[in-house]
Amino acid sequence: MAKILILGGGFGGVVAAEKLAEQLGDEHQITLVSRSRRFVFYPALVKLAFGKCTTKDISFDLRHAMLDRRVNFIEAEVARIDPFERKVTIAHGEVEGKLPYDYLVFALGRRLATERITGFYEHAHHLLNIDKAIQFGKAVSYFHEGHAVIGQCAGTRLPVPVYETAFALARHLDEKGERDRVKITVVGPEEFGAELGDYDTAVSLKKALIANRIEIVSNFPIRSLTANSIITNNGETINHDLLMLLPPFRGSSAASYVGVTDAEGYVNVDRAMRVIGQERMYAVGDCVNFVGPKLGHLATRQGEVAATNLAAELEGKEPAEHYSHEIKLVIDGAGPGSIYLQKNLWNDAPGVIRQSRVWSWAKRAQQEYWQLSHA
Ligand SMILES: Cc1cc2nc3c(=O)[nH]c(=O)nc-3n(C[C@H](O)[C@H](O)[C@H](O)COP(=O)(O)OP(=O)(O)OC[C@H]3O[C@@H](n4cnc5c(N)ncnc54)[C@H](O)[C@@H]3O)c2cc1C
């Protein structure tokens, strides 16, 4: 009998737990630990901010969903891992002290490094969790004229909600007859669209933004904020009346100081999703050190690969599955200009790009499927 501990109840951790429960016999104990028993479908947070869905539509009770799948759930805050002793230290929650394991799947996502941008905490809205999305939505409802700045910082690694927020804001203002009173600017730290890794997608996205009268400011690495301005290192400034800014990301601090991470705190893994330099340890999702954007469907695929390989390892076999870093993303909200991109970031093959309203529906269908299959 093996004790398998999965840390993190997001896309990566949940899929790893589900796949392990499918593949392993009852003699093995599978436990999922996460700080909240609520699973949140993050890609729908822009819709939540703009009142297009409710919290109930985009979240479900993880304990309940896991129980149905023969996985124990513990609501607790992970402080750190100790792969040498094979123990996880819990800071607080339903259990205390150290949880021992035989095999570990690390899926704690990314940390928001707001401390890297002076004034972020005091002056920026973001929408990376339910509360912040609702707060931003309230700010939008009080905003009727002026300059709205929607941006990302160097190291954000999540372009989709930036563009979706700009499109959603343009549409919201149009519906209220206030579009002419508001200038909307999208701000990024590098060349426009570079973070997408695909030139044609950047061109299509630029056209869709221009068609929606959204201004683009590139090569603007934000260093600090005041109540009404964003500022770069060399003092360039843009004033705003409404700001939605995604902070830099870093790896989860629970894996720091163990010698398994890169300079930004992301866990080093191989293509079997095994943590490099450690035994019986896998990592999946936003916490791993792969290039490009951090995406939910990558986390789910990595969760599947890790589960299959862990199950094989339990039987004394070599890893059977190898992960390939192919992104698939939808930038919703531009109506017929909504974009689908599929591209492998580990080779030079050109990406597949499509534009149609259909991709909005596909994204929504995916959210409804997750909700239906877990709630
Ligand atoms: C607004 C928004 C829009 C997005 N849009 C898209 C999109 O359109 N398409 C797409 O593919 N992806 C999108 N993403 C990205 C996607 O949601 C993430 O890539 C995905 O959630 C990563 O899954 P994960 O399991 O690695 O991490 P997470 O989903 O972050 O899960 C980590 C889990 O670990 C828990 N946790 C963290 N630290 C601790 C701790 N110390 N102790 C205990 N528990 C802890 C967290 O509470 C969380 O439950 C979006 C994300 C956001 C925020």
PDBQT file of the ligand as one rigid body, heavy atoms in Angstrom, charges set to zero:
ROOT
HETATM    1  C1  LIG A 401      -8.399  35.179 -14.673  1.00  0.00    +0.000 C 
HETATM    2  C2  LIG A 401      -7.749  33.963 -15.247  1.00  0.00    +0.000 A 
HETATM    3  C3  LIG A 401      -8.030  33.581 -16.549  1.00  0.00    +0.000 A 
HETATM    4  C4  LIG A 401      -7.432  32.458 -17.108  1.00  0.00    +0.000 A 
HETATM    5  N1  LIG A 401      -7.758  32.093 -18.384  1.00  0.00    +0.000 NA
HETATM    6  C5  LIG A 401      -7.258  30.938 -18.871  1.00  0.00    +0.000 A 
HETATM    7  C6  LIG A 401      -7.688  30.468 -20.149  1.00  0.00    +0.000 A 
HETATM    8  O1  LIG A 401      -8.461  31.115 -20.833  1.00  0.00    +0.000 OA
HETATM    9  N2  LIG A 401      -7.199  29.284 -20.581  1.00  0.00    +0.000 N 
HETATM   10  C7  LIG A 401      -6.338  28.535 -19.846  1.00  0.00    +0.000 A 
HETATM   11  O2  LIG A 401      -5.947  27.433 -20.292  1.00  0.00    +0.000 OA
HETATM   12  N3  LIG A 401      -5.906  28.960 -18.646  1.00  0.00    +0.000 NA
HETATM   13  C8  LIG A 401      -6.349  30.135 -18.137  1.00  0.00    +0.000 A 
HETATM   14  N4  LIG A 401      -5.934  30.567 -16.915  1.00  0.00    +0.000 N 
HETATM   15  C9  LIG A 401      -4.832  29.863 -16.254  1.00  0.00    +0.000 C 
HETATM   16  C10 LIG A 401      -5.272  28.643 -15.480  1.00  0.00    +0.000 C 
HETATM   17  O3  LIG A 401      -6.359  28.947 -14.640  1.00  0.00    +0.000 OA
HETATM   18  C11 LIG A 401      -4.086  28.132 -14.681  1.00  0.00    +0.000 C 
HETATM   19  O4  LIG A 401      -3.056  27.831 -15.578  1.00  0.00    +0.000 OA
HETATM   20  C12 LIG A 401      -4.453  26.902 -13.903  1.00  0.00    +0.000 C 
HETATM   21  O5  LIG A 401      -5.388  27.247 -12.906  1.00  0.00    +0.000 OA
HETATM   22  C13 LIG A 401      -3.237  26.255 -13.286  1.00  0.00    +0.000 C 
HETATM   23  O6  LIG A 401      -3.628  25.129 -12.568  1.00  0.00    +0.000 OA
HETATM   24  P1  LIG A 401      -2.746  24.606 -11.350  1.00  0.00    +0.000 P 
HETATM   25  O7  LIG A 401      -3.454  23.420 -10.822  1.00  0.00    +0.000 OA
HETATM   26  O8  LIG A 401      -1.344  24.474 -11.753  1.00  0.00    +0.000 OA
HETATM   27  O9  LIG A 401      -2.748  25.801 -10.293  1.00  0.00    +0.000 OA
HETATM   28  P2  LIG A 401      -3.956  26.500  -9.557  1.00  0.00    +0.000 P 
HETATM   29  O10 LIG A 401      -5.200  26.427 -10.355  1.00  0.00    +0.000 OA
HETATM   30  O11 LIG A 401      -3.433  27.827  -9.145  1.00  0.00    +0.000 OA
HETATM   31  O12 LIG A 401      -4.171  25.589  -8.271  1.00  0.00    +0.000 OA
HETATM   32  C14 LIG A 401      -3.293  25.598  -7.194  1.00  0.00    +0.000 C 
HETATM   33  C15 LIG A 401      -4.091  25.198  -5.972  1.00  0.00    +0.000 C 
HETATM   34  O13 LIG A 401      -3.211  25.094  -4.862  1.00  0.00    +0.000 OA
HETATM   35  C16 LIG A 401      -3.744  25.808  -3.763  1.00  0.00    +0.000 C 
HETATM   36  N5  LIG A 401      -2.606  26.294  -2.998  1.00  0.00    +0.000 N 
HETATM   37  C17 LIG A 401      -1.647  27.155  -3.397  1.00  0.00    +0.000 A 
HETATM   38  N6  LIG A 401      -0.732  27.316  -2.432  1.00  0.00    +0.000 NA
HETATM   39  C18 LIG A 401      -1.121  26.527  -1.404  1.00  0.00    +0.000 A 
HETATM   40  C19 LIG A 401      -0.575  26.243  -0.130  1.00  0.00    +0.000 A 
HETATM   41  N7  LIG A 401       0.564  26.806   0.286  1.00  0.00    +0.000 N 
HETATM   42  N8  LIG A 401      -1.225  25.361   0.661  1.00  0.00    +0.000 NA
HETATM   43  C20 LIG A 401      -2.367  24.769   0.262  1.00  0.00    +0.000 A 
HETATM   44  N9  LIG A 401      -2.934  24.998  -0.937  1.00  0.00    +0.000 NA
HETATM   45  C21 LIG A 401      -2.326  25.876  -1.759  1.00  0.00    +0.000 A 
HETATM   46  C22 LIG A 401      -4.552  26.927  -4.390  1.00  0.00    +0.000 C 
HETATM   47  O14 LIG A 401      -5.520  27.409  -3.478  1.00  0.00    +0.000 OA
HETATM   48  C23 LIG A 401      -5.156  26.216  -5.587  1.00  0.00    +0.000 C 
HETATM   49  O15 LIG A 401      -6.318  25.524  -5.241  1.00  0.00    +0.000 OA
HETATM   50  C24 LIG A 401      -6.532  31.685 -16.333  1.00  0.00    +0.000 A 
HETATM   51  C25 LIG A 401      -6.254  32.055 -15.020  1.00  0.00    +0.000 A 
HETATM   52  C26 LIG A 401      -6.850  33.182 -14.485  1.00  0.00    +0.000 A 
HETATM   53  C27 LIG A 401      -6.536  33.553 -13.062  1.00  0.00    +0.000 C 
ENDROOT
TORSDOF 0
